């Protein structure tokens, strides 16, 4: 079972930017992670969320949901990095950011099977992240991440 509070504390310790952005974990279930970040520490000169903050949160969310998925499946000895991503900014965010990151179950199961089988290679997989404000999507990211065994 995942201790989300402990995982958040570990992430904040290792990635100080998360504290500066005041990002917090809201929930994790079945390869889906929800996070929140307030506008104030992530604001730009237009009074909206800074695109760089949104991008950073999305990239982190992709890594975090992947890490949690592997941990939840008993595979703790992974290295995960982003390989490529594609961001689309749909509308300005003027308040609390809600970020939802997910990995498709079928693809994840294939990657997990390769890792549990001892595959020494670097395995690519997709992660999808959406950022909302007031239940309206503001940005979306598709990231290609790479995982391998340590």
Backbone torsions as a table, in degrees:
resi	resn	phi	psi	omega
1	UNK	NA	137.5	-177.5
2	UNK	-82.4	130.2	171.3
3	UNK	-95.6	94.0	-174.0
4	UNK	-63.7	-35.9	178.2
5	UNK	-63.7	-42.1	179.3
6	UNK	-67.8	-40.7	177.9
7	UNK	-60.8	-43.4	177.3
8	UNK	-61.6	-44.1	179.0
9	UNK	-61.1	-42.3	178.4
10	UNK	-63.6	-42.7	179.4
11	UNK	-63.9	-42.9	179.2
12	UNK	-63.2	-38.3	178.5
13	UNK	-64.4	-42.0	-174.8
14	UNK	-86.4	-22.0	-176.8
15	UNK	-131.4	85.2	-175.1
16	UNK	-56.8	-26.0	179.3
17	UNK	-57.1	-32.8	-179.2
18	UNK	-62.3	-37.2	177.2
19	UNK	-69.2	-43.3	179.2
20	UNK	-61.2	-35.8	179.8
21	UNK	-82.7	-6.6	-178.5
22	UNK	56.4	36.8	179.8
23	UNK	-77.4	138.6	177.5
24	UNK	-135.1	152.7	177.8
25	UNK	-85.8	134.2	-179.9
26	UNK	-104.6	-41.4	-179.9
27	UNK	-171.6	154.2	175.4
28	UNK	-137.9	131.6	177.0
29	UNK	-160.7	129.0	170.1
30	UNK	51.3	55.5	176.8
31	UNK	65.5	26.6	177.0
32	UNK	-134.2	127.8	-178.6
33	UNK	-119.4	134.5	174.1
34	UNK	-116.3	132.5	178.3
35	UNK	-130.5	162.4	174.9
36	UNK	-135.3	151.3	174.7
37	UNK	-146.6	132.8	179.4
38	UNK	-74.4	160.3	-179.3
39	UNK	-68.8	-43.1	-169.0
40	UNK	-47.9	-51.4	-178.7
41	UNK	-80.0	-3.3	-176.2
42	UNK	-120.4	20.9	-172.3
43	UNK	-86.4	153.1	173.9
44	UNK	-111.6	-174.1	-177.2
45	UNK	-74.4	-2.5	177.7
46	UNK	-99.6	-2.3	-178.1
47	UNK	81.7	15.1	178.7
48	UNK	-120.8	171.9	179.6
49	UNK	-65.1	132.9	178.5
50	UNK	-66.6	129.3	-179.7
51	UNK	-56.4	-35.5	178.2
52	UNK	-65.0	-35.6	176.3
53	UNK	-67.2	-45.5	178.7
54	UNK	-59.4	-46.2	179.9
55	UNK	-61.1	-43.9	179.9
56	UNK	-62.2	-43.9	179.7
57	UNK	-63.9	-42.0	179.3
58	UNK	-63.7	-46.0	179.3
59	UNK	-61.7	-42.9	177.4
60	UNK	-63.9	-43.7	-180.0
61	UNK	-57.4	-39.3	176.6
62	UNK	-61.9	-44.2	177.6
63	UNK	-65.0	-44.7	-175.1
64	UNK	-65.6	-46.1	-178.9
65	UNK	-64.7	-35.1	177.5
66	UNK	-66.8	-47.7	179.9
67	UNK	-59.4	-46.0	179.0
68	UNK	-62.3	-40.3	179.1
69	UNK	-61.1	-45.6	179.8
70	UNK	-68.2	-42.4	177.6
71	UNK	-58.9	-44.6	-178.7
72	UNK	-64.2	-22.5	179.5
73	UNK	-97.6	8.8	176.3
74	UNK	82.2	16.3	178.1
75	UNK	-114.3	96.7	-175.0
76	UNK	-100.1	-5.9	-173.9
77	UNK	-102.9	52.9	-178.8
78	UNK	-113.0	156.0	167.0
79	UNK	-116.5	132.0	-178.5
80	UNK	-131.3	130.7	177.1
81	UNK	-138.9	155.6	175.1
82	UNK	-78.3	138.9	177.8
83	UNK	-102.7	-43.8	-178.2
84	UNK	-159.5	151.1	173.7
85	UNK	-145.8	159.7	178.1
86	UNK	-131.7	117.9	-178.5
87	UNK	-107.8	142.5	170.8
88	UNK	-129.1	126.5	178.0
89	UNK	-103.2	112.6	-171.5
90	UNK	-92.7	-34.3	-179.3
91	UNK	-161.8	159.0	178.7
92	UNK	-68.6	147.4	173.7
93	UNK	-106.1	127.4	-174.4
94	UNK	-116.5	19.4	-179.4
95	UNK	-167.7	-152.5	-177.8
96	UNK	-52.4	129.9	177.0
97	UNK	-94.0	129.9	172.5
98	UNK	-113.4	124.7	-174.1
99	UNK	-117.1	128.1	-179.6
100	UNK	-122.1	116.0	-179.3
101	UNK	-112.0	140.9	-179.2
102	UNK	-149.3	154.8	173.1
103	UNK	-121.0	136.0	178.0
104	UNK	-67.8	131.6	-174.5
105	UNK	-58.6	-44.5	-176.9
106	UNK	-62.7	-44.0	179.2
107	UNK	-66.8	-42.5	-180.0
108	UNK	-59.7	-43.5	-178.9
109	UNK	-61.2	-37.7	177.4
110	UNK	-65.3	-43.2	178.1
111	UNK	-65.3	-44.7	-179.8
112	UNK	-59.5	-42.8	179.2
113	UNK	-61.5	-40.9	178.7
114	UNK	-65.2	-41.9	179.3
115	UNK	-64.7	-46.4	-179.7
116	UNK	-65.4	-24.8	176.3
117	UNK	-81.2	-0.8	177.1
118	UNK	84.2	16.5	178.3
119	UNK	-52.2	120.3	-177.9
120	UNK	-82.9	-3.3	-174.7
121	UNK	-83.3	177.2	174.6
122	UNK	-96.3	122.1	-171.8
123	UNK	-109.0	126.1	180.0
124	UNK	-92.1	145.9	175.8
125	UNK	-154.9	159.3	-177.1
126	UNK	-96.8	146.1	173.1
127	UNK	-130.4	142.4	-178.8
128	UNK	-119.3	132.0	-177.9
129	UNK	-133.8	131.3	176.3
130	UNK	-121.1	140.1	177.7
131	UNK	-115.4	131.3	-176.3
132	UNK	-123.3	154.0	165.9
133	UNK	-138.8	129.4	-176.7
134	UNK	52.0	42.3	178.1
135	UNK	63.1	14.7	175.4
136	UNK	-112.4	131.3	-179.3
137	UNK	-68.7	130.4	179.6
138	UNK	-105.5	-32.7	-177.5
139	UNK	-152.8	154.2	176.7
140	UNK	-138.9	147.5	178.9
141	UNK	-137.5	135.8	166.7
142	UNK	-112.2	120.6	179.5
143	UNK	-115.3	141.2	170.9
144	UNK	-102.4	118.7	180.0
145	UNK	-110.4	160.9	179.6
146	UNK	-125.7	134.7	178.2
147	UNK	-126.3	146.5	172.7
148	UNK	-151.1	161.6	177.9
149	UNK	-80.7	140.1	178.0
150	UNK	-70.3	NA	NA
